[in-house]
Amino acid sequence: MSRTEKMKFIRLIEGAEMSISDALAQCDVPRSTYYRWKRNLKNMGTRGLEDNKPHRTRTWNQLLPH
């Protein structure tokens, strides 16, 4: 999900007529994911909702290209 989609999703869940648990179950999003997004939004603003893909570095015993 993109940053804007996550933001819209959080606002949608907050404004839902039903409980957060029921709304998350309908959308098939784990509670831990929702609360992590919400915590990141609170602590870091919209930058906290960016995807943090793992950065793969070279392994210590990998052969060099040459």
A tleap script that builds the chain and sets N, CA, C and O, in Angstrom:
source leaprc.protein.ff14SB
mol = sequence {
  NMET SER ARG THR GLU LYS MET LYS PHE ILE
  ARG LEU ILE GLU GLY ALA GLU MET SER ILE
  SER ASP ALA LEU ALA GLN CYS ASP VAL PRO
  ARG SER THR TYR TYR ARG TRP LYS ARG ASN
  LEU LYS ASN MET GLY THR ARG GLY LEU GLU
  ASP ASN LYS PRO HIE ARG THR ARG THR TRP
  ASN GLN LEU LEU PRO CHIE
}
set mol.1.N position { 0.830 -1.173 0.000 }
set mol.1.CA position { 0.000 0.000 0.000 }
set mol.1.C position { 0.874 1.235 0.000 }
set mol.1.O position { 1.931 1.263 0.630 }
set mol.2.N position { 0.434 2.238 -0.700 }
set mol.2.CA position { 1.199 3.483 -0.719 }
set mol.2.C position { 0.914 4.299 0.546 }
set mol.2.O position { 0.020 3.974 1.327 }
set mol.3.N position { 1.675 5.333 0.719 }
set mol.3.CA position { 1.526 6.182 1.898 }
set mol.3.C position { 0.134 6.808 1.950 }
set mol.3.O position { -0.480 6.845 3.016 }
set mol.4.N position { -0.373 7.300 0.823 }
set mol.4.CA position { -1.694 7.936 0.801 }
set mol.4.C position { -2.806 6.912 1.046 }
set mol.4.O position { -3.805 7.219 1.696 }
set mol.5.N position { -2.630 5.699 0.523 }
set mol.5.CA position { -3.628 4.655 0.764 }
set mol.5.C position { -3.688 4.284 2.241 }
set mol.5.O position { -4.770 4.069 2.787 }
set mol.6.N position { -2.531 4.209 2.884 }
set mol.6.CA position { -2.493 3.898 4.313 }
set mol.6.C position { -3.178 5.002 5.108 }
set mol.6.O position { -3.921 4.727 6.051 }
set mol.7.N position { -2.926 6.258 4.724 }
set mol.7.CA position { -3.534 7.390 5.411 }
set mol.7.C position { -5.056 7.346 5.269 }
set mol.7.O position { -5.777 7.550 6.246 }
set mol.8.N position { -5.546 7.081 4.058 }
set mol.8.CA position { -6.990 6.984 3.823 }
set mol.8.C position { -7.578 5.826 4.615 }
set mol.8.O position { -8.673 5.942 5.166 }
set mol.9.N position { -6.867 4.723 4.673 }
set mol.9.CA position { -7.338 3.548 5.398 }
set mol.9.C position { -7.477 3.848 6.887 }
set mol.9.O position { -8.475 3.476 7.503 }
set mol.10.N position { -6.486 4.515 7.468 }
set mol.10.CA position { -6.541 4.866 8.890 }
set mol.10.C position { -7.739 5.761 9.152 }
set mol.10.O position { -8.470 5.549 10.120 }
set mol.11.N position { -7.948 6.754 8.306 }
set mol.11.CA position { -9.088 7.667 8.483 }
set mol.11.C position { -10.414 6.931 8.317 }
set mol.11.O position { -11.378 7.216 9.028 }
set mol.12.N position { -10.463 5.994 7.387 }
set mol.12.CA position { -11.675 5.211 7.160 }
set mol.12.C position { -12.016 4.373 8.378 }
set mol.12.O position { -13.174 4.329 8.793 }
set mol.13.N position { -11.026 3.709 8.956 }
set mol.13.CA position { -11.246 2.864 10.134 }
set mol.13.C position { -11.661 3.713 11.331 }
set mol.13.O position { -12.540 3.322 12.098 }
set mol.14.N position { -11.021 4.888 11.493 }
set mol.14.CA position { -11.366 5.755 12.618 }
set mol.14.C position { -12.797 6.273 12.508 }
set mol.14.O position { -13.466 6.464 13.524 }
set mol.15.N position { -13.270 6.500 11.289 }
set mol.15.CA position { -14.605 7.037 11.092 }
set mol.15.C position { -15.686 5.986 10.927 }
set mol.15.O position { -16.849 6.323 10.703 }
set mol.16.N position { -15.320 4.725 11.034 }
set mol.16.CA position { -16.287 3.649 10.833 }
set mol.16.C position { -17.292 3.606 11.982 }
set mol.16.O position { -16.964 3.920 13.126 }
set mol.17.N position { -18.503 3.217 11.660 }
set mol.17.CA position { -19.570 3.110 12.652 }
set mol.17.C position { -19.349 1.908 13.579 }
set mol.17.O position { -19.817 1.909 14.718 }
set mol.18.N position { -18.644 0.892 13.096 }
set mol.18.CA position { -18.436 -0.324 13.883 }
set mol.18.C position { -17.122 -0.245 14.652 }
set mol.18.O position { -16.357 0.708 14.501 }
set mol.19.N position { -16.875 -1.237 15.458 }
set mol.19.CA position { -15.639 -1.256 16.243 }
set mol.19.C position { -14.429 -1.415 15.312 }
set mol.19.O position { -14.549 -1.885 14.181 }
set mol.20.N position { -13.285 -1.017 15.814 }
set mol.20.CA position { -12.052 -1.109 15.030 }
set mol.20.C position { -11.756 -2.561 14.677 }
set mol.20.O position { -11.357 -2.854 13.550 }
set mol.21.N position { -11.946 -3.467 15.623 }
set mol.21.CA position { -11.679 -4.892 15.375 }
set mol.21.C position { -12.546 -5.433 14.248 }
set mol.21.O position { -12.057 -6.153 13.376 }
set mol.22.N position { -13.833 -5.089 14.261 }
set mol.22.CA position { -14.739 -5.567 13.218 }
set mol.22.C position { -14.375 -4.981 11.856 }
set mol.22.O position { -14.399 -5.681 10.844 }
set mol.23.N position { -14.036 -3.689 11.838 }
set mol.23.CA position { -13.677 -3.036 10.580 }
set mol.23.C position { -12.397 -3.637 10.003 }
set mol.23.O position { -12.301 -3.847 8.794 }
set mol.24.N position { -11.421 -3.912 10.856 }
set mol.24.CA position { -10.164 -4.510 10.396 }
set mol.24.C position { -10.389 -5.926 9.895 }
set mol.24.O position { -9.763 -6.346 8.922 }
set mol.25.N position { -11.273 -6.663 10.547 }
set mol.25.CA position { -11.574 -8.025 10.106 }
set mol.25.C position { -12.228 -8.004 8.725 }
set mol.25.O position { -11.938 -8.859 7.888 }
set mol.26.N position { -13.099 -7.042 8.489 }
set mol.26.CA position { -13.743 -6.928 7.179 }
set mol.26.C position { -12.733 -6.593 6.094 }
set mol.26.O position { -12.834 -7.089 4.972 }
set mol.27.N position { -11.766 -5.759 6.422 }
set mol.27.CA position { -10.757 -5.342 5.444 }
set mol.27.C position { -9.591 -6.315 5.366 }
set mol.27.O position { -8.719 -6.166 4.510 }
set mol.28.N position { -9.563 -7.309 6.246 }
set mol.28.CA position { -8.510 -8.326 6.283 }
set mol.28.C position { -7.125 -7.714 6.511 }
set mol.28.O position { -6.147 -8.070 5.853 }
set mol.29.N position { -7.077 -6.782 7.466 }
set mol.29.CA position { -5.815 -6.160 7.861 }
set mol.29.C position { -5.574 -6.517 9.325 }
set mol.29.O position { -6.455 -6.305 10.159 }
set mol.30.N position { -4.411 -7.047 9.651 }
set mol.30.CA position { -4.126 -7.404 11.050 }
set mol.30.C position { -4.130 -6.172 11.956 }
set mol.30.O position { -3.747 -5.074 11.552 }
set mol.31.N position { -4.576 -6.391 13.192 }
set mol.31.CA position { -4.610 -5.291 14.164 }
set mol.31.C position { -3.212 -4.713 14.377 }
set mol.31.O position { -3.045 -3.499 14.497 }
set mol.32.N position { -2.214 -5.587 14.424 }
set mol.32.CA position { -0.844 -5.121 14.676 }
set mol.32.C position { -0.372 -4.182 13.566 }
set mol.32.O position { 0.320 -3.199 13.832 }
set mol.33.N position { -0.744 -4.486 12.328 }
set mol.33.CA position { -0.356 -3.638 11.203 }
set mol.33.C position { -1.021 -2.280 11.315 }
set mol.33.O position { -0.365 -1.252 11.145 }
set mol.34.N position { -2.322 -2.265 11.599 }
set mol.34.CA position { -3.057 -1.004 11.743 }
set mol.34.C position { -2.457 -0.136 12.845 }
set mol.34.O position { -2.225 1.057 12.647 }
set mol.35.N position { -2.211 -0.733 13.995 }
set mol.35.CA position { -1.683 0.052 15.110 }
set mol.35.C position { -0.234 0.482 14.868 }
set mol.35.O position { 0.181 1.535 15.352 }
set mol.36.N position { 0.535 -0.311 14.132 }
set mol.36.CA position { 1.903 0.108 13.770 }
set mol.36.C position { 1.845 1.316 12.848 }
set mol.36.O position { 2.589 2.277 13.040 }
set mol.37.N position { 0.954 1.276 11.831 }
set mol.37.CA position { 0.787 2.421 10.927 }
set mol.37.C position { 0.364 3.654 11.710 }
set mol.37.O position { 0.881 4.749 11.487 }
set mol.38.N position { -0.577 3.471 12.626 }
set mol.38.CA position { -1.092 4.592 13.407 }
set mol.38.C position { 0.004 5.179 14.300 }
set mol.38.O position { 0.123 6.398 14.419 }
set mol.39.N position { 0.807 4.306 14.928 }
set mol.39.CA position { 1.915 4.766 15.776 }
set mol.39.C position { 2.961 5.513 14.945 }
set mol.39.O position { 3.459 6.559 15.364 }
set mol.40.N position { 3.294 4.972 13.765 }
set mol.40.CA position { 4.266 5.637 12.893 }
set mol.40.C position { 3.751 6.985 12.422 }
set mol.40.O position { 4.515 7.945 12.325 }
set mol.41.N position { 2.455 7.063 12.127 }
set mol.41.CA position { 1.858 8.326 11.706 }
set mol.41.C position { 1.953 9.353 12.818 }
set mol.41.O position { 2.270 10.515 12.562 }
set mol.42.N position { 1.686 8.944 14.044 }
set mol.42.CA position { 1.749 9.854 15.189 }
set mol.42.C position { 3.173 10.322 15.454 }
set mol.42.O position { 3.402 11.503 15.715 }
set mol.43.N position { 4.130 9.402 15.388 }
set mol.43.CA position { 5.519 9.733 15.734 }
set mol.43.C position { 6.280 10.447 14.630 }
set mol.43.O position { 7.059 11.359 14.905 }
set mol.44.N position { 6.059 10.037 13.367 }
set mol.44.CA position { 6.868 10.571 12.272 }
set mol.44.C position { 6.068 11.310 11.208 }
set mol.44.O position { 6.637 11.769 10.218 }
set mol.45.N position { 4.769 11.432 11.394 }
set mol.45.CA position { 3.944 12.085 10.381 }
set mol.45.C position { 3.764 11.171 9.179 }
set mol.45.O position { 3.892 9.952 9.295 }
set mol.46.N position { 3.470 11.751 8.037 }
set mol.46.CA position { 3.205 10.938 6.848 }
set mol.46.C position { 4.452 10.195 6.365 }
set mol.46.O position { 4.331 9.193 5.660 }
set mol.47.N position { 5.638 10.663 6.725 }
set mol.47.CA position { 6.862 9.930 6.349 }
set mol.47.C position { 6.918 8.561 7.011 }
set mol.47.O position { 7.560 7.646 6.496 }
set mol.48.N position { 6.247 8.418 8.149 }
set mol.48.CA position { 6.224 7.149 8.859 }
set mol.48.C position { 5.418 6.082 8.147 }
set mol.48.O position { 5.525 4.901 8.476 }
set mol.49.N position { 4.604 6.487 7.164 }
set mol.49.CA position { 3.775 5.536 6.432 }
set mol.49.C position { 4.442 5.028 5.159 }
set mol.49.O position { 3.864 4.207 4.447 }
set mol.50.N position { 5.635 5.499 4.865 }
set mol.50.CA position { 6.355 5.026 3.675 }
set mol.50.C position { 6.771 3.576 3.872 }
set mol.50.O position { 6.988 3.127 4.997 }
set mol.51.N position { 6.880 2.854 2.766 }
set mol.51.CA position { 7.350 1.470 2.842 }
set mol.51.C position { 8.829 1.461 3.184 }
set mol.51.O position { 9.629 2.156 2.558 }
set mol.52.N position { 9.176 0.680 4.168 }
set mol.52.CA position { 10.573 0.532 4.567 }
set mol.52.C position { 11.056 -0.833 4.119 }
set mol.52.O position { 11.128 -1.775 4.909 }
set mol.53.N position { 11.381 -0.924 2.854 }
set mol.53.CA position { 11.856 -2.193 2.317 }
set mol.53.C position { 13.250 -2.471 2.886 }
set mol.53.O position { 14.061 -1.555 3.022 }
set mol.54.N position { 13.520 -3.711 3.211 }
set mol.54.CA position { 14.839 -4.019 3.774 }
set mol.54.C position { 15.954 -3.750 2.765 }
set mol.54.O position { 15.833 -4.060 1.580 }
set mol.55.N position { 17.011 -3.181 3.251 }
set mol.55.CA position { 18.165 -2.865 2.410 }
set mol.55.C position { 19.136 -4.025 2.485 }
set mol.55.O position { 19.658 -4.346 3.552 }
set mol.56.N position { 19.372 -4.644 1.355 }
set mol.56.CA position { 20.282 -5.783 1.338 }
set mol.56.C position { 21.698 -5.320 1.039 }
set mol.56.O position { 21.960 -4.697 0.010 }
set mol.57.N position { 22.572 -5.624 1.920 }
set mol.57.CA position { 23.974 -5.270 1.711 }
set mol.57.C position { 24.739 -6.504 1.256 }
set mol.57.O position { 24.222 -7.620 1.289 }
set mol.58.N position { 25.943 -6.290 0.844 }
set mol.58.CA position { 26.787 -7.384 0.411 }
set mol.58.C position { 27.158 -8.248 1.611 }
set mol.58.O position { 27.478 -7.727 2.679 }
set mol.59.N position { 27.116 -9.524 1.442 }
set mol.59.CA position { 27.490 -10.453 2.494 }
set mol.59.C position { 28.991 -10.387 2.719 }
set mol.59.O position { 29.751 -10.106 1.793 }
set mol.60.N position { 29.411 -10.640 3.928 }
set mol.60.CA position { 30.829 -10.485 4.267 }
set mol.60.C position { 31.730 -11.423 3.464 }
set mol.60.O position { 32.899 -11.100 3.253 }
set mol.61.N position { 31.229 -12.568 3.011 }
set mol.61.CA position { 32.095 -13.497 2.286 }
set mol.61.C position { 31.741 -13.582 0.802 }
set mol.61.O position { 32.136 -14.535 0.131 }
set mol.62.N position { 31.014 -12.617 0.288 }
set mol.62.CA position { 30.642 -12.620 -1.118 }
set mol.62.C position { 31.828 -12.227 -1.997 }
set mol.62.O position { 32.606 -11.337 -1.654 }
set mol.63.N position { 31.949 -12.906 -3.133 }
set mol.63.CA position { 33.033 -12.590 -4.046 }
set mol.63.C position { 32.780 -11.264 -4.734 }
set mol.63.O position { 31.641 -10.916 -5.046 }
set mol.64.N position { 33.856 -10.529 -4.965 }
set mol.64.CA position { 33.738 -9.256 -5.664 }
set mol.64.C position { 33.578 -9.501 -7.159 }
set mol.64.O position { 33.973 -10.557 -7.654 }
set mol.65.N position { 33.002 -8.539 -7.891 }
set mol.65.CA position { 32.765 -8.732 -9.318 }
set mol.65.C position { 34.040 -8.980 -10.140 }
set mol.65.O position { 33.982 -9.662 -11.164 }
set mol.66.N position { 35.155 -8.455 -9.722 }
set mol.66.CA position { 36.387 -8.636 -10.492 }
set mol.66.C position { 37.082 -9.836 -9.939 }
set mol.66.O position { 38.154 -10.204 -10.419 }
savepdb mol mol.pdb
quit
